[in-house]
Amino acid sequence: LADNETGDVIRQLEFRISRLEGVLRLNKMITQSGGKIFATSGKKADFDTTLKKCKEAGGSIATPRNPGENDAILYFVKSFNTYAYLGIKQSLIPGKFQLLDGTQLSYTNWYLKEPSGKGEE
């Protein structure tokens, strides 16, 4: 394609993406923080299914790394009046948690004495 045709195609794609994002925002299916897009299907699922669906969509299960990302996840929790799975697991040391890939957490925003290990965090 010529440069001007390539520019036209890019502008058309940007416009279409913008419209799709707008519809998804209206339906509370996506939100954004720090350049990352957080999305949900709005459907309940177990952890393994959630992890699988995130990978199929080309993403990963949400893991808040700062207050803005935490707020993005909380947006869905409040909008759907439910819980959200996070990409965090308990480490081999009881009471300590890490990212799913084993990396140490650099951000947490838990209430005092949480998570308590009851599986309901």
Backbone as JSON, one array per atom type, in Angstrom:
{
  "sequence": "LADNETGDVIRQLEFRISRLEGVLRLNKMITQSGGKIFATSGKKADFDTTLKKCKEAGGSIATPRNPGENDAILYFVKSFNTYAYLGIKQSLIPGKFQLLDGTQLSYTNWYLKEPSGKGEE",
  "N": [[0.83, -1.19, 0.0], [0.36, 2.28, -0.61], [1.82, 5.07, 1.14], [-0.16, 6.97, 1.94], [-2.48, 5.42, 1.71], [-1.96, 3.43, 3.58], [-1.95, 4.98, 5.89], [-4.65, 5.74, 5.9], [-5.9, 3.25, 6.31], [-4.91, 2.63, 8.85], [-6.03, 4.74, 10.37], [-8.75, 4.11, 10.05], [-8.85, 1.63, 11.35], [-8.1, 2.42, 13.96], [-10.32, 4.03, 14.57], [-12.4, 2.12, 14.52], [-11.56, 0.41, 16.61], [-11.7, 2.21, 18.74], [-14.48, 2.67, 18.82], [-15.39, 0.08, 19.47], [-14.17, -0.24, 21.99], [-15.56, 1.74, 23.36], [-18.19, 0.71, 23.41], [-17.75, -1.61, 24.94], [-16.94, -0.41, 27.33], [-19.31, 0.88, 28.07], [-20.85, -1.31, 28.71], [-19.57, -2.15, 30.91], [-17.42, -3.92, 30.64], [-14.76, -3.55, 30.13], [-11.94, -1.77, 31.44], [-9.38, 0.65, 32.09], [-5.97, 1.13, 33.03], [-3.0, 2.8, 33.48], [-2.08, 2.29, 30.83], [-2.67, -0.35, 30.51], [-5.19, -2.71, 29.68], [-7.98, -3.85, 31.33], [-10.18, -6.53, 31.45], [-13.38, -8.22, 31.43], [-15.59, -11.01, 31.17], [-17.83, -11.01, 32.53], [-18.92, -13.25, 33.48], [-19.24, -15.91, 35.87], [-16.67, -18.08, 37.01], [-14.43, -20.8, 37.76], [-11.09, -20.71, 39.21], [-9.12, -21.99, 37.55], [-10.42, -22.1, 35.04], [-10.77, -19.38, 34.6], [-8.09, -18.54, 34.41], [-7.35, -19.97, 32.09], [-9.11, -18.83, 30.15], [-8.22, -16.2, 30.13], [-5.63, -16.53, 29.07], [-6.32, -17.57, 26.54], [-7.43, -15.3, 25.44], [-5.23, -13.83, 24.99], [-4.11, -12.53, 27.09], [-3.48, -12.13, 30.6], [-4.27, -13.32, 33.88], [-5.56, -10.92, 36.11], [-3.3, -8.96, 37.99], [-2.72, -6.84, 40.43], [-0.42, -4.21, 40.39], [-0.05, -1.75, 41.35], [-1.71, 1.09, 42.93], [-3.57, 2.16, 41.01], [-4.05, 0.04, 39.21], [-5.1, -1.75, 41.01], [-7.47, -0.4, 41.63], [-8.71, -0.59, 39.13], [-9.33, -3.31, 38.98], [-10.96, -3.49, 41.2], [-13.09, -2.0, 40.27], [-14.51, -3.82, 38.63], [-15.24, -5.68, 40.56], [-16.98, -4.19, 42.14], [-18.88, -3.37, 40.18], [-20.02, -5.78, 39.31], [-20.72, -6.89, 41.65], [-19.27, -8.97, 43.0], [-16.51, -11.25, 43.49], [-13.02, -11.2, 42.53], [-10.61, -13.1, 40.86], [-7.09, -13.18, 41.37], [-3.77, -12.94, 40.01], [-2.09, -14.31, 41.88], [-0.47, -16.38, 44.26], [-0.14, -18.54, 47.13], [3.01, -18.76, 48.67], [5.69, -21.13, 49.3], [6.26, -20.58, 51.87], [4.29, -20.32, 54.62], [1.67, -17.92, 54.8], [2.93, -16.1, 53.21], [2.91, -14.59, 49.98], [3.02, -14.78, 46.37], [3.59, -13.91, 42.89], [2.04, -15.72, 40.18], [4.07, -16.78, 38.6], [6.07, -17.13, 40.4], [7.48, -14.9, 41.16], [8.32, -12.4, 43.55], [5.91, -10.47, 45.35], [5.42, -7.03, 44.73], [3.63, -5.17, 45.37], [0.92, -4.76, 47.53], [-2.39, -4.57, 48.89], [-3.85, -5.24, 51.17], [-6.25, -5.81, 53.8], [-5.59, -5.48, 57.33], [-4.14, -8.32, 58.79], [-4.84, -9.95, 56.7], [-4.17, -11.69, 53.65], [-6.02, -14.29, 55.21], [-5.84, -16.95, 54.77], [-8.08, -18.51, 54.54], [-9.16, -19.08, 52.14], [-11.04, -17.39, 51.11], [-10.41, -14.89, 50.38]],
  "CA": [[0.0, 0.0, 0.0], [1.06, 3.56, -0.58], [1.84, 5.67, 2.48], [-1.44, 7.59, 2.29], [-3.44, 4.33, 1.89], [-1.63, 2.82, 4.87], [-2.45, 5.91, 6.91], [-6.11, 5.63, 5.92], [-6.24, 1.97, 6.93], [-4.61, 2.76, 10.28], [-7.06, 5.61, 10.96], [-10.0, 3.34, 10.09], [-8.72, 0.64, 12.42], [-8.14, 3.15, 15.23], [-11.7, 4.43, 14.77], [-13.17, 0.93, 14.86], [-11.15, -0.01, 17.95], [-12.26, 3.19, 19.66], [-15.92, 2.38, 18.95], [-15.54, -1.18, 20.22], [-13.83, 0.03, 23.39], [-16.66, 2.51, 23.92], [-19.29, -0.21, 23.68], [-17.35, -2.46, 26.06], [-16.97, 0.41, 28.55], [-20.72, 1.08, 28.42], [-21.32, -2.56, 29.29], [-18.69, -2.43, 32.06], [-16.64, -5.11, 30.31], [-13.34, -3.2, 30.15], [-11.48, -0.52, 32.04], [-7.98, 0.84, 31.75], [-5.09, 1.77, 34.01], [-1.57, 2.83, 33.13], [-1.8, 1.7, 29.53], [-3.14, -1.73, 30.49], [-6.64, -2.87, 29.6], [-8.52, -4.91, 32.18], [-11.44, -6.94, 30.84], [-14.12, -9.32, 32.02], [-16.75, -11.49, 30.42], [-18.96, -10.84, 33.43], [-19.39, -14.58, 33.86], [-18.54, -16.56, 36.98], [-15.9, -19.26, 36.63], [-13.43, -21.16, 38.76], [-9.79, -20.11, 38.97], [-8.45, -22.59, 36.39], [-11.12, -21.65, 33.84], [-10.44, -17.97, 34.45], [-6.71, -18.5, 33.93], [-7.37, -20.46, 30.71], [-9.78, -17.85, 29.29], [-7.31, -15.04, 30.0], [-4.57, -16.92, 28.13], [-6.93, -17.66, 25.22], [-7.67, -13.93, 24.96], [-3.93, -13.2, 24.78], [-3.75, -11.76, 28.28], [-3.17, -12.9, 31.8], [-5.17, -13.02, 34.99], [-5.19, -9.61, 36.67], [-2.41, -8.9, 39.15], [-2.48, -5.41, 40.66], [0.98, -3.86, 40.69], [-0.05, -0.4, 41.89], [-3.07, 1.47, 43.31], [-4.43, 2.34, 39.85], [-4.45, -1.28, 38.73], [-5.97, -2.28, 42.06], [-8.76, 0.25, 41.43], [-9.3, -1.14, 37.91], [-9.9, -4.61, 39.35], [-12.05, -3.2, 42.13], [-14.19, -1.52, 39.43], [-15.3, -4.98, 38.26], [-15.8, -6.26, 41.79], [-18.15, -3.37, 42.51], [-19.86, -3.37, 39.1], [-20.69, -7.07, 39.22], [-21.01, -7.32, 43.02], [-18.69, -10.3, 43.13], [-15.08, -11.27, 43.77], [-12.17, -11.35, 41.35], [-9.37, -13.85, 41.05], [-5.86, -12.43, 41.09], [-2.64, -13.77, 39.61], [-1.26, -14.42, 43.07], [-0.62, -17.65, 44.96], [0.61, -18.65, 48.38], [4.34, -19.33, 48.45], [5.98, -22.28, 50.17], [6.3, -20.06, 53.23], [2.91, -19.98, 55.01], [1.38, -16.51, 55.04], [3.6, -15.29, 52.19], [2.3, -14.77, 48.67], [3.87, -14.42, 45.23], [2.93, -13.96, 41.59], [1.91, -17.1, 39.69], [5.35, -17.24, 38.06], [7.01, -17.26, 41.51], [8.07, -13.61, 41.46], [7.87, -11.79, 44.79], [4.99, -9.35, 45.21], [5.98, -5.7, 45.01], [2.5, -4.32, 45.77], [-0.26, -5.38, 48.13], [-3.3, -3.61, 49.48], [-4.74, -6.08, 51.95], [-6.62, -5.39, 55.15], [-4.76, -6.03, 58.4], [-4.28, -9.77, 59.05], [-5.31, -10.62, 55.49], [-5.13, -12.78, 53.59], [-5.97, -15.16, 56.4], [-5.67, -18.34, 54.35], [-9.34, -19.26, 54.58], [-9.61, -19.31, 50.78], [-12.15, -16.51, 50.79], [-9.9, -13.54, 50.18]],
  "C": [[0.87, 1.25, 0.0], [0.94, 4.14, 0.82], [0.49, 6.25, 2.88], [-2.53, 6.52, 2.47], [-3.21, 3.62, 3.23], [-2.13, 3.69, 6.01], [-3.95, 5.85, 7.04], [-6.55, 4.35, 6.61], [-6.01, 2.05, 8.44], [-5.66, 3.62, 10.97], [-8.4, 4.88, 11.07], [-9.96, 2.31, 11.22], [-8.78, 1.3, 13.8], [-9.57, 3.57, 15.56], [-12.56, 3.24, 15.2], [-12.83, 0.42, 16.27], [-11.74, 0.92, 19.0], [-13.75, 2.95, 19.89], [-16.16, 1.11, 19.75], [-15.23, -0.99, 21.69], [-14.95, 0.8, 24.07], [-17.84, 1.63, 24.29], [-18.96, -1.09, 24.88], [-17.36, -1.68, 27.37], [-18.41, 0.64, 29.02], [-21.29, -0.15, 29.12], [-20.47, -3.02, 30.47], [-17.87, -3.7, 31.87], [-15.13, -4.83, 30.27], [-13.14, -1.91, 30.94], [-9.98, -0.47, 31.8], [-7.24, 1.47, 32.91], [-3.66, 1.67, 33.53], [-1.23, 2.16, 31.81], [-2.23, 0.24, 29.42], [-4.67, -1.73, 30.4], [-7.01, -4.06, 30.47], [-9.89, -5.24, 31.63], [-12.07, -8.08, 31.61], [-15.2, -9.76, 31.05], [-18.01, -11.28, 31.24], [-19.53, -12.16, 33.91], [-18.58, -15.13, 35.03], [-17.84, -17.82, 36.48], [-14.94, -19.59, 37.77], [-12.06, -20.6, 38.34], [-9.14, -20.66, 37.7], [-9.1, -22.17, 35.08], [-10.8, -20.19, 33.55], [-9.04, -17.81, 33.87], [-6.65, -18.9, 32.45], [-7.98, -19.42, 29.77], [-8.91, -16.62, 29.09], [-6.21, -15.34, 28.99], [-5.11, -16.99, 26.71], [-7.16, -16.28, 24.6], [-6.36, -13.18, 24.72], [-3.48, -12.35, 25.95], [-3.34, -12.66, 29.42], [-4.16, -12.5, 32.89], [-4.65, -11.76, 35.69], [-4.34, -9.75, 37.93], [-2.12, -7.42, 39.4], [-1.04, -5.14, 41.07], [1.12, -2.43, 41.23], [-1.5, -0.02, 42.23], [-4.03, 1.64, 42.13], [-4.94, 1.02, 39.3], [-5.36, -1.96, 39.75], [-7.39, -1.7, 41.9], [-9.47, -0.28, 40.18], [-9.97, -2.49, 38.19], [-11.1, -4.41, 40.27], [-13.29, -2.68, 41.38], [-15.11, -2.69, 39.04], [-15.97, -5.61, 39.47], [-17.06, -5.5, 42.19], [-19.24, -3.42, 41.45], [-20.67, -4.66, 39.06], [-21.04, -7.65, 40.59], [-20.54, -8.75, 43.27], [-17.22, -10.18, 43.5], [-14.32, -11.33, 42.45], [-10.97, -12.2, 41.73], [-8.2, -12.96, 40.7], [-4.76, -13.42, 40.71], [-1.63, -13.9, 40.72], [-1.51, -15.78, 43.72], [0.19, -17.63, 46.24], [1.96, -19.29, 48.07], [4.52, -20.54, 49.36], [6.05, -21.87, 51.63], [4.88, -19.65, 53.62], [2.75, -18.49, 55.32], [2.06, -15.57, 54.06], [3.0, -15.61, 50.82], [3.24, -14.27, 47.59], [3.03, -14.44, 43.96], [2.89, -15.41, 41.12], [3.22, -17.65, 39.14], [6.44, -17.36, 39.14], [7.69, -15.97, 41.91], [7.48, -13.04, 42.76], [6.93, -10.62, 44.51], [5.7, -8.04, 45.53], [4.89, -4.74, 45.46], [1.41, -5.19, 46.39], [-1.11, -4.27, 48.74], [-4.35, -4.37, 50.3], [-5.08, -5.44, 53.29], [-5.67, -6.05, 56.15], [-5.13, -7.48, 58.63], [-4.91, -10.51, 57.87], [-4.15, -10.74, 54.52], [-4.93, -13.75, 54.75], [-5.84, -16.63, 56.05], [-6.93, -19.16, 54.4], [-9.88, -19.52, 53.17], [-10.74, -18.43, 50.34], [-11.69, -15.08, 50.6], [-10.37, -13.06, 48.87]]
}
